[in-house]
């Protein structure tokens, strides 16, 4: 009896022991909390043959550069700029071709094989998957950069190059690598048929090769120009604008990749709208703190007008989206009525997209006109008129996009068709008016039909400011009135969803 009892108790203890939670080692728990995609990508990339081969080629390139520099000198003293040029050429190939293509291949295999869809069933979000791939690629580039670090340090000891130039080149190399990897990952996540996948791969490879070889060929001039530019005040304008462009490109490509991996019912619009809003908002401090006082009276207005065109895909697509919120987004609407109203312009939906366009236009006009006042000067008339007219056209085309979208069927196909139709109208209408003028009058002079041509209209306003500026601004104001009536339902839908969430919270 006692033996049986002892056996039963030991069996119960072993069973209870099996149910005890397993404590993982600290390294595994830290890697899972950090980013499991980062750890997995590092295991796959660093243990593969491609990395070993690339690392061997990098070491061979270092030896070849050192020998070529020694033999080419012929006993004469040469400065380190020539050697730094060779290092820059090798880094251009690594950061713009090899590392991005590895990230593209890895992401494409996961998307095609369904691994990415399986990862989304876990707690991993698309943004974390993309950030893990970017971090793994950048750590891989950091390893290559550490291999070249001794040779880069020798370039300073040889003379002819200063530390600021070397640091700026390294910053540009890191930013270019981040942007190239983000571009490659974004292109790899685009869903398409098998034939289009081959086309996307060819376009990605061609773009990376063009960027890499252009940087490699232009490295000699880049080193020379930077070594001279760091001594002038214009250096900070070039440096900060380049950093902003690289950073904006990397963030945008990362957002595209995350949106491509997300489910169709997820909120894929708010990030892009905030990005456009933030990019335009960054113009004001950049102009106030970086630009010289002699240029602040006209530069903000021209930059704002340029961004009206650059940001066209953002505000145009915002007006071509479906009007209603998805069931998933309705559960994410803020419960507070004031916060829900403030978030309405940035939530998905074409009606809310028009409100977002109005806010963007108001911010663009404010940046163009108020920034010079904050700098202690008045905006020049030419820049002020161009800024007002450009954003008036933004409101006008946004209203046209909403008008077309409401007459097309619901779904992504209808949004794409509306987007394409607005682009076709914006391109074909000015060309048609020019052709009619040439055939009927054998001359091109401005008339009301050329309101469809923003460039021609802006040029006419510059020549006769008092006569024509009211026409495009009036057209934009009319579009504002027509679109504002339609935008009310966008606020109403968000308000209803917010009230439903408050009532549900009270019941729970």
Buried (B, 14 or more C-beta within 10 A) or exposed (E): EEEEEEEEEEEEEEEEEEEEEEEEEEEEEEBEEEBBBBBBBBEEBBEEEEBEEBBEBBEEBBEEBBEEBEEEEEEEEBEBBBBBBBBBBBBBBBBBBBBBBBBBBBBBEBBEEEEBEEBBEEEBBBBBBBBBBBBBBBBBBEBBBEBBEEBBEBBBEBEBBBEBBBEBBBBBBBBBBBBBBBBBBBBBBBEEEEEEBEEBBEEBBEBBBEBBBEBBEBBBEBBEEBBEBBEEEEBBBBBBEBBBEBBBBBBBBBBBBBBBBBEEEBBBBBBBBEBBBEBBBBBBEBBBEBBEEEEBBBBBBBBBBBBBEEBBEBBBBBBBBBBBBBEEBBEBBBBEEEEBBEBBBBBBBBBBBBBBBBBBBEBBBBBBBEBBEEBEBEBBEBBBBBBBBBBBBBBBBBBBBBBBBEEBEEEEEBBEBBBEBBBEBBEEBBEEBBEEBEEEEEEBEBEEBBBBBBEBBBEBBBEEEEEBBEBBBEBBBEBBEBBEEBBEBBBEBBBBBBBBBEEEEEEE
